[in-house]
Amino acid sequence: MWDPAVYRRFGSERSRPFFDLVRQIGAERPRTVVDLGCGPGELTRTLADRWPGARVVGVDSSPEMIGKASADPGPVEFRLGDIADWEPTPDVDVVVTNAALQWVPGHQEMLTRWTRGLPAGAWIAMQVPGNFASPGHRAVWDLASSADLRDDVELRDDPVDDAQGYAELLTAAGATVDAWETTYLHLLPVEPEQDHPVLRWMEGTALRPVRAALSDGEWTAFRATLAERIAVEYPERHGLVAFPFRRIFVVAST
């Protein structure tokens, strides 16, 4: 279960890659803009500001996220749906998917299918985290393995390609591609009487499937052990924790 409130922790840091991605889309007057994996919808609404003449649609598989997104009035349509089942219609000129495809096994085939199914002159813009070899993710992986959880949770060792891999994939599908990688250095404040900021960050995303697989007691024990490991891997300096976060971007036009 996704928790919109937990996900929105560190909202400024989480939203920056979205804006860095969308800034590179060259569409001027798209008919329909679709945000796949739209989450609680705040960023999707900025697409309606960017293209006020377009029909903007947000799609997410989480009822909690769509419930939150739909609660606020505005010009954006929000729909519950699995992005693995989504197919472009002839009027879709822009597809955005931000920090979502890492959850979808086989998303490379989906990207190829979407690229070939979009009209000429359409745009696909995607961003996925590329930090699965980071100390935090390795800690989660190691603890899940020791607790015999790897078959019960959505943990994969390397679920995404690098920028070159995606560029080759979409070029082969006939697109013109701009692909790059960025490592953001987030300096997260350590707040009194709050847990370690990296642990709090990970609870919004990477730890979600682990939490869902464990009882309350099991989760408390798992979280306590992980917190100790996180504190060692990401030490506090001057009231801040340095949290490097690599992300992979692709913008392609058909």
C-alpha positions in Angstrom: 0.0 0.0 0.0 1.3 3.4 -1.0 1.0 6.2 1.6 0.8 9.6 -0.1 1.9 11.4 3.1 5.0 9.3 3.5 5.8 9.5 -0.2 5.6 13.3 -0.1 8.4 13.6 2.5 11.3 15.5 1.0 9.0 16.7 -1.7 11.4 19.3 -3.1 14.2 16.7 -3.6 11.8 14.2 -5.1 10.2 16.7 -7.5 13.5 18.2 -8.9 14.2 15.3 -11.4 10.6 15.6 -12.7 11.2 19.2 -13.7 14.6 18.5 -15.1 13.0 15.8 -17.2 10.0 17.8 -18.5 12.1 20.8 -19.3 13.6 18.8 -22.2 10.3 18.0 -23.9 10.0 20.0 -27.1 6.2 19.6 -27.6 4.5 22.9 -28.3 0.8 22.2 -28.6 0.1 18.5 -27.6 -3.4 17.2 -27.8 -3.1 14.7 -24.9 -0.4 14.5 -22.3 -0.3 11.3 -20.1 1.6 10.9 -16.8 2.1 7.2 -16.1 2.7 6.5 -12.4 1.4 10.0 -11.4 1.4 9.4 -7.7 -0.6 12.0 -5.6 -0.9 14.2 -8.6 0.9 17.5 -7.7 3.5 17.2 -10.4 0.9 16.0 -13.0 -0.9 19.3 -12.5 2.1 21.2 -13.5 1.8 19.6 -16.9 -1.5 21.3 -17.3 0.2 24.6 -16.5 2.9 23.9 -19.1 0.3 22.9 -21.8 -3.0 24.6 -20.9 -4.6 23.6 -24.2 -3.9 19.9 -23.7 -6.0 17.2 -22.1 -3.8 16.0 -19.2 -4.4 12.5 -17.8 -2.7 10.9 -14.8 -2.6 7.1 -14.3 -1.5 5.2 -11.2 -2.1 1.7 -9.9 -2.4 2.8 -6.3 -6.0 3.6 -5.1 -4.5 5.7 -2.3 -2.5 7.8 -4.7 -5.4 8.3 -7.1 -7.7 9.1 -4.2 -5.4 11.8 -3.1 -4.9 13.1 -6.6 -8.6 13.2 -7.4 -9.5 15.0 -4.2 -8.2 18.3 -5.5 -10.2 20.1 -8.2 -8.5 21.0 -11.4 -8.3 20.3 -15.1 -6.4 17.0 -14.9 -8.1 13.6 -15.2 -6.9 10.9 -12.8 -7.4 7.2 -13.5 -6.7 4.0 -11.6 -4.8 1.7 -13.8 -1.8 -0.5 -14.3 0.7 1.3 -16.5 1.8 -2.1 -17.8 -1.6 -2.4 -19.5 -1.6 1.2 -20.9 -1.5 1.7 -24.7 -1.3 5.1 -26.5 -4.3 6.4 -28.4 -3.8 8.3 -31.6 -4.2 11.7 -29.9 -1.4 11.1 -27.3 1.5 13.5 -28.1 3.4 13.4 -24.8 4.0 10.5 -22.4 5.7 11.3 -19.1 6.7 8.6 -16.6 8.7 9.7 -13.6 10.2 7.2 -11.1 7.7 4.5 -11.9 9.1 2.1 -14.5 11.6 0.6 -12.0 8.6 -1.2 -10.5 7.5 -2.8 -13.8 9.4 -6.0 -14.8 9.9 -6.0 -18.6 9.3 -2.2 -19.0 11.8 -2.1 -21.8 9.4 -4.0 -24.1 6.7 -1.5 -23.1 8.8 1.4 -24.0 9.5 -0.1 -27.4 5.8 -0.7 -27.9 4.8 2.8 -26.8 7.4 4.4 -29.1 6.1 2.5 -32.1 2.5 3.2 -31.2 2.7 6.9 -30.8 2.0 9.3 -33.6 4.8 11.0 -35.5 6.2 14.0 -33.6 5.2 12.6 -30.2 7.4 12.6 -27.1 8.3 10.1 -24.4 10.0 11.4 -21.3 11.1 8.9 -18.6 13.2 9.0 -15.4 14.1 6.1 -13.2 16.3 5.9 -10.1 19.6 4.3 -10.7 20.8 4.0 -7.2 20.1 0.3 -6.6 23.8 -0.3 -5.9 23.8 2.4 -3.2 24.6 1.5 0.4 21.0 2.0 1.5 19.6 -0.3 -1.1 22.3 -2.9 -0.5 21.4 -2.8 3.2 17.7 -3.5 2.4 18.7 -6.2 0.0 21.0 -7.9 2.5 18.5 -7.8 5.4 15.6 -9.0 3.2 17.8 -11.9 2.1 18.8 -12.8 5.6 15.1 -12.7 6.6 14.2 -14.9 3.6 12.0 -12.2 2.1 13.3 -11.9 -1.4 10.6 -14.2 -2.8 7.8 -12.2 -1.0 8.7 -8.6 -1.9 9.3 -6.6 -5.1 13.0 -6.5 -4.7 15.2 -6.9 -7.8 18.9 -6.4 -7.8 19.1 -4.3 -11.0 15.7 -3.4 -12.4 16.7 -0.6 -14.7 19.1 0.0 -17.6 21.7 2.8 -17.9 21.2 5.8 -20.1 23.0 4.1 -23.0 20.9 1.0 -22.8 17.6 3.0 -23.0 19.0 5.2 -25.8 19.9 2.1 -27.9 16.5 0.6 -27.2 14.5 3.7 -28.3 16.7 4.5 -31.2 16.1 1.0 -32.5 12.4 1.7 -32.2 12.8 4.7 -34.5 13.0 7.6 -32.0 15.4 10.5 -31.8 16.9 10.2 -28.3 18.4 12.4 -25.6 19.6 10.4 -22.6 21.7 11.3 -19.6 22.4 10.5 -16.0 22.6 12.8 -13.0 23.7 12.1 -9.4 22.0 14.5 -7.1 23.6 15.1 -3.7 20.8 15.7 -1.4 21.8 17.3 1.9 19.1 16.1 4.2 18.6 17.8 7.6 18.8 15.8 10.8 15.7 16.8 12.8 15.3 16.5 16.5 13.3 13.4 17.6 13.0 12.2 14.1 14.5 9.0 12.6 17.5 9.1 10.3 16.5 11.1 7.2 17.6 8.4 4.7 15.5 5.9 6.5 12.5 8.2 6.3 13.2 8.8 2.6 13.3 5.1 1.9 10.1 4.4 3.8 8.3 6.3 1.1 9.5 4.1 -1.8 12.0 1.3 -1.5 10.8 0.0 1.8 7.1 -0.1 0.9 7.0 -3.7 -0.3 9.1 -4.9 2.7 6.6 -3.2 5.1 3.7 -4.8 3.3 5.3 -8.3 3.6 5.9 -8.1 7.4 3.8 -8.2 10.5 3.9 -5.1 12.8 6.4 -6.9 15.1 8.6 -8.1 12.2 8.6 -4.7 10.6 9.7 -3.1 13.9 12.6 -5.4 14.2 13.6 -5.1 10.6 13.4 -1.3 10.7 15.5 -1.1 13.8 18.3 -3.2 12.3 18.1 -1.3 9.1 18.3 2.0 11.0 21.6 1.0 12.6 23.1 0.1 9.2 21.8 3.3 7.6 23.3 5.5 10.4 26.7 3.9 9.6 26.5 4.2 5.9 25.2 7.8 5.9 26.8 9.7 8.8 25.7 13.1 10.1 28.0 16.0 9.4 27.1 19.5 10.6 23.5 18.6 11.1 23.1 17.2 7.6 23.3 13.8 5.9 24.8 13.6 2.4 22.6 11.3 0.3 23.8 10.8 -3.3 21.1 9.7 -5.6 21.7 8.7 -9.2 18.9 9.0 -11.7 18.6 8.1 -15.4 16.7 10.3 -17.9 15.5 9.7 -21.4 13.6 12.1 -23.7 12.7 10.7 -27.1 10.7 12.0 -30.0 9.1 9.8 -32.6 
